[in-house]
Amino acid sequence: MSLHYTFPPASGYLLNRCLYQLKSDDTFRERYLKDAEATLREAGLDPERIAALRALDRDRLLALGAHAYLIFMASLRLKMVTAPQTFERFAVWLLVGAHTAEAQQPMGKVWRVGALMSLYPPDAEGPQALRQHLRTLGYVEGQNLVIEWRYSQGRNDRLPSLAAELIRLNVNLMVADTTLAGRAAMRVTSTIPIVLVSSADAVGGGLVS
């Protein structure tokens, strides 16, 4: 097995340039978010590469000559930019999960939510958007809501122990921000509802059947 670095093929130049711009260029990223198809077409990508990039399909992108690091960083940057909207949509699903967990909410019920984060720290824009959106829906921390935040701080090996810690706190629901966090939550409970904020492939990741 060779340990030498292999540069992406020349055929992947335009694709890698677009991934780099998604990672580093705010103007290009804004154009992409407004009209991905047109932006990538203007950048010179063909339909096959446009489809792979829009789906952020890692295997297809690698096969087309994309650099693994650029795929990861472009995907991460897009997630960071769209985090507030993602968490706001998630807040609605959280309420659905709450009512699934307990069909009849008693008077004065305080919901305890366990938030298992591998990507977003509690003070990041996405979680803050979640707090704000839940407030607008009538769920206010310190009144009828407690959110127990557990963040792996870049050490995903800590996720299982953090998930177990949340279970010991008797949470009513668990929130996971990524596939890895979702898997860790599923390993410690089969009875507490788990809501996944984001996953590239929840079925392939074994999170849903």
C-alpha positions as CSV (number, residue, x, y, z in Angstrom):
1,M,0.0,0.0,0.0
2,S,1.4,3.4,-1.0
3,L,1.5,6.1,1.7
4,H,2.2,8.9,-0.8
5,Y,-0.4,11.6,-1.3
6,T,-2.3,11.3,-4.6
7,F,-3.3,14.5,-6.2
8,P,-6.9,14.7,-7.7
9,P,-6.9,14.2,-11.5
10,A,-6.9,17.3,-13.8
11,S,-10.5,16.4,-14.8
12,G,-11.6,17.3,-11.3
13,Y,-10.2,20.9,-11.4
14,L,-13.5,22.7,-12.0
15,L,-15.3,20.6,-9.4
16,N,-12.6,21.2,-6.8
17,R,-12.6,24.9,-7.6
18,C,-16.3,25.0,-6.9
19,L,-15.9,23.1,-3.6
20,Y,-13.1,25.4,-2.6
21,Q,-15.3,28.5,-3.3
22,L,-18.2,27.0,-1.3
23,K,-15.7,26.6,1.5
24,S,-14.0,30.0,1.3
25,D,-15.9,32.5,-0.9
26,D,-18.9,34.1,0.8
27,T,-20.2,35.7,-2.5
28,F,-20.0,32.4,-4.4
29,R,-21.7,30.6,-1.5
30,E,-24.6,33.2,-1.4
31,R,-25.1,32.8,-5.1
32,Y,-25.1,29.0,-4.8
33,L,-27.7,29.1,-2.0
34,K,-30.0,31.3,-4.1
35,D,-29.6,29.3,-7.3
36,A,-27.3,26.3,-7.1
37,E,-28.0,25.0,-10.6
38,A,-27.3,28.3,-12.3
39,T,-24.2,29.1,-10.2
40,L,-22.6,25.7,-10.9
41,R,-23.4,25.8,-14.6
42,E,-21.8,29.3,-14.9
43,A,-18.8,27.8,-13.1
44,G,-18.4,25.3,-16.0
45,L,-19.7,22.1,-14.4
46,D,-21.6,19.6,-16.5
47,P,-24.9,18.1,-15.4
48,E,-23.3,15.0,-13.8
49,R,-21.0,17.0,-11.6
50,I,-23.7,19.5,-10.7
51,A,-26.0,16.7,-9.5
52,A,-23.2,15.2,-7.4
53,L,-22.2,18.4,-5.8
54,R,-25.8,19.5,-5.1
55,A,-26.4,16.2,-3.4
56,L,-23.0,16.4,-1.7
57,D,-22.7,12.7,-2.5
58,R,-19.2,12.0,-1.3
59,D,-18.7,8.7,-3.2
60,R,-19.8,10.2,-6.5
61,L,-17.7,13.3,-6.0
62,L,-14.6,11.3,-5.2
63,A,-15.2,9.2,-8.4
64,L,-15.4,12.5,-10.4
65,G,-12.1,13.7,-9.1
66,A,-13.1,15.8,-6.0
67,H,-10.7,16.1,-3.1
68,A,-12.0,14.5,0.1
69,Y,-10.9,17.5,2.3
70,L,-12.8,20.0,0.1
71,I,-15.9,17.8,0.0
72,F,-15.9,17.7,3.8
73,M,-15.2,21.4,4.3
74,A,-17.7,22.6,1.7
75,S,-20.4,20.4,3.3
76,L,-19.5,21.7,6.8
77,R,-19.6,25.3,5.7
78,L,-23.0,24.9,4.0
79,K,-24.3,23.3,7.2
80,M,-23.0,26.1,9.3
81,V,-24.6,28.7,7.0
82,T,-28.0,27.0,6.9
83,A,-27.9,25.9,10.6
84,P,-30.5,28.5,11.9
85,Q,-33.1,27.4,9.3
86,T,-32.3,23.8,10.0
87,F,-32.8,24.2,13.7
88,E,-35.9,26.2,13.3
89,R,-37.5,23.5,11.2
90,F,-36.3,21.0,13.8
91,A,-38.0,22.9,16.6
92,V,-41.4,22.0,15.0
93,W,-40.4,18.3,14.8
94,L,-39.3,18.5,18.4
95,L,-42.8,19.5,19.4
96,V,-44.2,16.6,17.3
97,G,-41.9,14.3,19.2
98,A,-43.0,15.8,22.5
99,H,-46.6,15.0,21.9
100,T,-45.7,11.6,20.6
101,A,-43.8,10.9,23.8
102,E,-46.8,12.0,25.9
103,A,-50.1,12.4,24.2
104,Q,-51.7,14.4,27.0
105,Q,-49.5,17.1,28.5
106,P,-50.3,17.6,32.2
107,M,-50.9,21.1,33.5
108,G,-47.6,22.6,34.5
109,K,-45.6,20.0,32.7
110,V,-41.9,20.8,32.3
111,W,-40.3,19.2,29.3
112,R,-36.7,18.0,29.8
113,V,-34.9,17.7,26.5
114,G,-31.4,16.2,26.1
115,A,-29.4,17.8,23.3
116,L,-26.4,15.7,22.2
117,M,-24.2,17.8,20.0
118,S,-21.2,16.7,18.0
119,L,-21.0,19.6,15.6
120,Y,-22.6,22.6,17.2
121,P,-21.7,24.0,20.7
122,P,-24.7,25.3,22.7
123,D,-23.9,28.9,22.0
124,A,-23.6,28.5,18.2
125,E,-26.1,30.2,15.9
126,G,-28.1,27.0,15.2
127,P,-28.9,26.1,18.8
128,Q,-29.6,29.7,19.6
129,A,-32.1,29.7,16.7
130,L,-33.7,26.5,18.2
131,R,-34.1,28.2,21.6
132,Q,-35.7,31.3,20.0
133,H,-38.1,29.3,17.8
134,L,-39.2,27.1,20.7
135,R,-39.9,30.3,22.7
136,T,-42.2,31.6,19.9
137,L,-44.0,28.3,20.0
138,G,-44.6,28.6,23.8
139,Y,-41.8,26.5,25.1
140,V,-39.6,28.7,27.4
141,E,-36.5,27.6,29.3
142,G,-37.0,28.2,33.0
143,Q,-40.7,27.9,32.7
144,N,-41.9,24.8,30.9
145,L,-38.7,23.7,29.2
146,V,-35.3,22.5,30.3
147,I,-32.6,21.7,27.7
148,E,-29.7,19.7,28.9
149,W,-26.9,20.4,26.5
150,R,-24.0,18.0,26.0
151,Y,-21.3,18.9,23.4
152,S,-18.5,16.5,22.5
153,Q,-16.1,19.4,21.8
154,G,-14.7,17.7,18.7
155,R,-14.2,14.4,20.5
156,N,-16.8,12.1,19.1
157,D,-15.5,9.2,21.2
158,R,-17.2,11.1,24.1
159,L,-20.7,10.8,22.5
160,P,-21.6,7.5,24.1
161,S,-20.8,8.6,27.6
162,L,-22.6,11.9,27.1
163,A,-25.6,10.1,25.8
164,A,-25.7,7.9,28.8
165,E,-25.4,10.9,31.0
166,L,-28.5,12.4,29.4
167,I,-30.4,9.2,30.0
168,R,-29.6,9.4,33.7
169,L,-31.1,12.9,33.8
170,N,-34.5,11.3,32.8
171,V,-35.0,13.4,29.7
172,N,-38.3,13.2,27.9
173,L,-36.7,13.6,24.5
174,M,-33.3,13.4,22.9
175,V,-31.9,15.6,20.2
176,A,-28.9,14.6,18.0
177,D,-27.3,17.1,15.6
178,T,-25.5,14.5,13.4
179,T,-25.5,10.9,12.4
180,L,-22.8,10.0,14.9
181,A,-24.7,11.7,17.7
182,G,-27.9,9.9,16.6
183,R,-26.2,6.5,16.7
184,A,-24.8,7.2,20.2
185,A,-28.3,8.2,21.4
186,M,-29.9,5.0,19.9
187,R,-27.4,2.8,21.7
188,V,-28.4,4.0,25.1
189,T,-32.2,4.0,24.7
190,S,-35.0,2.3,22.7
191,T,-37.8,4.0,24.5
192,I,-37.0,7.7,24.6
193,P,-37.9,9.5,21.3
194,I,-34.9,10.7,19.4
195,V,-35.1,13.6,16.9
196,L,-32.2,14.0,14.4
197,V,-31.5,17.5,13.2
198,S,-29.4,16.6,10.2
199,S,-28.1,13.5,8.5
200,A,-26.6,13.0,5.1
201,D,-28.1,9.5,4.9
202,A,-30.3,8.5,7.9
203,V,-31.3,5.2,6.3
204,G,-27.8,4.2,5.2
205,G,-26.5,5.3,8.6
206,G,-28.8,2.8,10.3
207,L,-30.9,5.5,12.1
208,V,-34.2,4.7,10.4
209,S,-35.4,1.7,8.6
